[in-house]
Amino acid sequence: MRAEQDRAYREAMNRDKERIERKMREEREAQKRVEMERIAEEKRLKAEEEERVKKEDWDRNRTEWRRYLRWLSKTNPAPSAGLRIGIRMPDGTRRIRIFGPRDSLTTLYGFVDSHFIPSELVADQDPTSPPSSSSRGETAVQEEIAGSKLHPEQWWKFRLATSYPKKAVPWRPNATLGGIPGLEDGVQLVVEPVRDTDSRKPRKSLESRSSPATSIIKSGGDSADEYDTESDEE
């Protein structure tokens, strides 16, 4: 009987020990999970803060480029005759300007871009030098876009398209308005905003592009409405 009691006692002690050890393991694992979750949350918050700061810096720099483009537009007044282009902004307002056939796509895009400047930023305080370039004029703009490693649509945050038939007019460097089919006699253009999630695709090198072809290709892009777009590659 004594031996049976001793065996029962030892078994009870072993069960208690196993229960205590299991409880301690569970507590350690719970603490480890809490610590891992804390670290993950700190990383998430840090990444969000870095992204917020990065976006604020980008928006601030982008606004300065818009203001510089507005200043460039003032130094290049519209001619009395040329390509009469109507532009419908995303808010429904309509702008009209006459461009010369030798004006560039950058001039057109810059004119549109300047209308996204907040009204409190008056034109007489616009910078007369590029925000972050040693070059000047439209060359500085093209270098900024190329150096940003972004698809041009991401940099501009909008795309242009003819209203009817709907045909994209994508930005590309060193292209003149008179050389773009459909713009020779003036046209109505629609400004389509590009969201942050749009055009997030590998950027094709602008330097590697060949001269624009006149063929027309079908492209749905990121927009729900499909439209024709001029191919800018062979």
C-alpha positions as CSV (number, residue, x, y, z in Angstrom):
1,M,0.0,0.0,0.0
2,R,2.9,2.3,0.9
3,A,4.5,1.6,-2.5
4,E,1.2,2.3,-4.3
5,Q,0.9,5.6,-2.5
6,D,4.5,6.6,-3.3
7,R,3.8,5.8,-7.0
8,A,0.6,7.8,-7.0
9,Y,2.4,10.7,-5.4
10,R,5.2,10.6,-8.0
11,E,2.7,10.4,-10.8
12,A,0.9,13.4,-9.4
13,M,4.1,15.3,-9.0
14,N,5.1,14.5,-12.7
15,R,1.6,15.7,-13.9
16,D,2.0,18.9,-11.9
17,K,5.5,19.4,-13.3
18,E,4.3,18.8,-16.9
19,R,1.4,21.2,-16.3
20,I,3.6,23.9,-14.9
21,E,6.2,23.4,-17.8
22,R,3.4,23.5,-20.4
23,K,2.0,26.7,-18.8
24,M,5.4,28.3,-18.8
25,R,5.9,27.3,-22.5
26,E,2.5,28.8,-23.4
27,E,3.3,32.0,-21.5
28,R,6.7,32.3,-23.3
29,E,5.1,31.7,-26.7
30,A,2.4,34.2,-25.9
31,Q,5.1,36.8,-24.9
32,K,7.0,36.0,-28.0
33,R,3.9,36.5,-30.2
34,V,3.2,39.8,-28.4
35,E,6.7,40.9,-28.9
36,M,6.7,39.9,-32.6
37,E,3.4,41.8,-33.1
38,R,4.8,44.8,-31.3
39,I,7.9,44.8,-33.6
40,A,5.7,44.3,-36.7
41,E,3.4,47.2,-35.7
42,E,6.4,49.4,-35.1
43,K,7.8,48.5,-38.5
44,R,4.4,49.2,-40.1
45,L,4.0,52.6,-38.4
46,K,7.6,53.5,-39.3
47,A,7.0,52.5,-43.0
48,E,3.7,54.5,-43.0
49,E,5.5,57.5,-41.6
50,E,8.3,57.2,-44.1
51,E,5.8,56.9,-46.9
52,R,3.9,59.9,-45.6
53,V,7.0,62.1,-45.4
54,K,8.1,60.8,-48.8
55,K,4.7,61.7,-50.3
56,E,4.7,65.2,-48.7
57,D,8.2,65.8,-50.1
58,W,7.1,64.6,-53.5
59,D,3.9,66.7,-53.4
60,R,5.9,69.8,-52.3
61,N,8.5,69.3,-55.0
62,R,5.8,68.5,-57.6
63,T,4.0,71.8,-56.8
64,E,7.2,73.7,-57.3
65,W,7.6,72.1,-60.7
66,R,4.0,73.0,-61.5
67,R,4.7,76.6,-60.6
68,Y,7.9,76.6,-62.6
69,L,5.9,75.3,-65.6
70,R,3.4,78.1,-65.1
71,W,6.2,80.6,-65.2
72,L,7.5,79.0,-68.4
73,S,4.1,79.3,-69.9
74,K,4.0,83.0,-69.1
75,T,7.4,83.5,-70.8
76,N,6.0,81.7,-73.9
77,P,2.8,83.6,-74.7
78,A,0.2,82.1,-77.0
79,P,0.5,83.0,-80.6
80,S,-2.3,84.9,-82.4
81,A,-2.8,82.0,-84.8
82,G,-2.0,78.3,-84.7
83,L,-3.5,75.2,-83.1
84,R,-6.7,76.1,-81.1
85,I,-6.9,73.4,-78.4
86,G,-9.7,73.2,-75.9
87,I,-9.0,71.3,-72.7
88,R,-11.7,69.9,-70.4
89,M,-10.4,69.6,-66.8
90,P,-11.5,66.9,-64.4
91,D,-13.8,69.3,-62.6
92,G,-15.7,70.1,-65.8
93,T,-14.1,73.5,-66.5
94,R,-12.9,74.2,-70.0
95,R,-9.7,76.0,-71.0
96,I,-8.8,77.2,-74.5
97,R,-5.4,78.2,-75.7
98,I,-3.7,78.6,-79.1
99,F,-0.4,76.8,-79.4
100,G,2.1,77.0,-82.2
101,P,2.7,73.9,-84.3
102,R,6.4,73.9,-83.1
103,D,5.3,74.0,-79.5
104,S,6.2,70.8,-77.7
105,L,4.0,68.3,-75.9
106,T,5.8,69.5,-72.7
107,T,4.4,73.0,-73.3
108,L,0.9,71.5,-73.7
109,Y,1.2,69.2,-70.6
110,G,2.8,72.1,-68.6
111,F,-0.2,74.4,-69.4
112,V,-2.6,71.7,-68.2
113,D,-0.4,70.9,-65.2
114,S,-0.4,74.6,-64.1
115,H,-4.2,74.4,-63.5
116,F,-3.7,72.0,-60.7
117,I,-1.9,74.6,-58.6
118,P,-3.8,75.7,-55.5
119,S,-5.4,79.1,-55.9
120,E,-3.6,80.6,-52.9
121,L,-0.2,80.1,-54.7
122,V,-0.2,83.2,-56.8
123,A,1.6,83.4,-60.1
124,D,3.8,86.4,-59.3
125,Q,5.7,84.3,-56.7
126,D,6.4,81.4,-59.1
127,P,10.0,80.2,-59.2
128,T,12.0,81.3,-62.2
129,S,14.5,78.4,-61.9
130,P,13.8,74.7,-61.8
131,P,13.4,73.3,-58.3
132,S,16.0,70.6,-58.7
133,S,17.9,70.8,-61.9
134,S,21.0,72.6,-63.3
135,S,19.3,72.8,-66.7
136,R,16.7,75.3,-67.8
137,G,13.4,75.4,-69.5
138,E,11.7,72.3,-70.9
139,T,15.0,70.5,-70.9
140,A,15.0,70.6,-67.1
141,V,11.5,69.2,-67.1
142,Q,12.4,66.3,-69.4
143,E,15.5,65.5,-67.3
144,E,13.4,65.6,-64.1
145,I,10.9,63.1,-65.5
146,A,13.7,60.8,-66.8
147,G,15.5,61.0,-63.5
148,S,12.4,60.3,-61.4
149,K,12.4,56.6,-62.7
150,L,8.6,57.0,-63.0
151,H,6.3,56.3,-65.9
152,P,5.5,59.8,-67.3
153,E,1.8,59.4,-66.4
154,Q,2.9,58.9,-62.8
155,W,4.9,62.0,-62.8
156,W,2.3,64.2,-64.5
157,K,-0.6,62.5,-62.6
158,F,-2.8,62.9,-65.6
159,R,-3.1,61.8,-69.2
160,L,-4.6,63.6,-72.2
161,A,-6.9,62.2,-74.8
162,T,-9.0,63.5,-77.6
163,S,-12.7,63.6,-76.8
164,Y,-14.0,62.0,-80.0
165,P,-12.8,59.7,-81.3
166,K,-11.1,58.9,-77.9
167,K,-7.4,58.7,-78.6
168,A,-4.6,59.0,-76.1
169,V,-2.1,61.8,-76.5
170,P,0.7,60.4,-74.3
171,W,3.6,62.7,-73.2
172,R,7.0,62.0,-74.7
173,P,10.1,64.2,-74.9
174,N,11.0,66.3,-77.9
175,A,7.7,65.9,-79.7
176,T,6.0,68.9,-81.3
177,L,2.3,69.4,-81.5
178,G,2.3,69.9,-85.2
179,G,3.8,66.5,-85.7
180,I,1.1,64.6,-83.8
181,P,-1.7,63.2,-86.0
182,G,-5.1,64.6,-84.9
183,L,-3.7,67.9,-83.4
184,E,-2.8,69.6,-86.7
185,D,-6.0,71.6,-86.9
186,G,-6.8,72.0,-83.2
187,V,-8.8,69.6,-81.1
188,Q,-10.8,69.1,-77.9
189,L,-8.7,67.3,-75.2
190,V,-9.9,65.6,-72.0
191,V,-7.7,65.6,-68.9
192,E,-7.9,62.2,-67.2
193,P,-6.5,62.0,-63.6
194,V,-4.1,59.2,-62.9
195,R,-4.4,57.6,-59.5
196,D,-1.5,56.5,-57.4
197,T,-2.3,52.9,-58.2
198,D,-2.4,53.6,-62.0
199,S,0.6,53.2,-64.2
200,R,2.6,51.5,-61.5
201,K,4.5,49.4,-64.0
202,P,8.1,49.2,-65.0
203,R,9.0,52.5,-66.8
204,K,10.3,52.2,-70.3
205,S,13.5,54.2,-70.9
206,L,12.7,57.4,-72.7
207,E,16.1,57.4,-74.2
208,S,15.6,54.0,-75.8
209,R,12.4,55.0,-77.6
210,S,12.6,55.3,-81.3
211,S,10.8,58.0,-83.3
212,P,7.0,57.9,-83.1
213,A,5.2,55.7,-85.6
214,T,2.0,56.8,-87.2
215,S,0.2,53.5,-86.6
216,I,-2.7,53.3,-84.2
217,I,-3.0,50.6,-81.5
218,K,-5.8,49.7,-79.2
219,S,-5.1,50.3,-75.5
220,G,-7.3,49.9,-72.5
221,G,-4.6,51.2,-70.0
222,D,-5.8,51.5,-66.4
223,S,-8.9,53.3,-67.4
224,A,-12.2,51.6,-67.7
225,D,-12.8,53.3,-71.0
226,E,-10.7,52.0,-73.9
227,Y,-9.4,54.4,-76.4
228,D,-7.0,54.5,-79.3
229,T,-3.4,55.6,-78.6
230,E,-0.6,56.5,-80.9
231,S,2.3,54.1,-80.7
232,D,5.5,55.8,-79.7
233,E,7.6,52.8,-80.4
234,E,8.4,50.9,-83.6
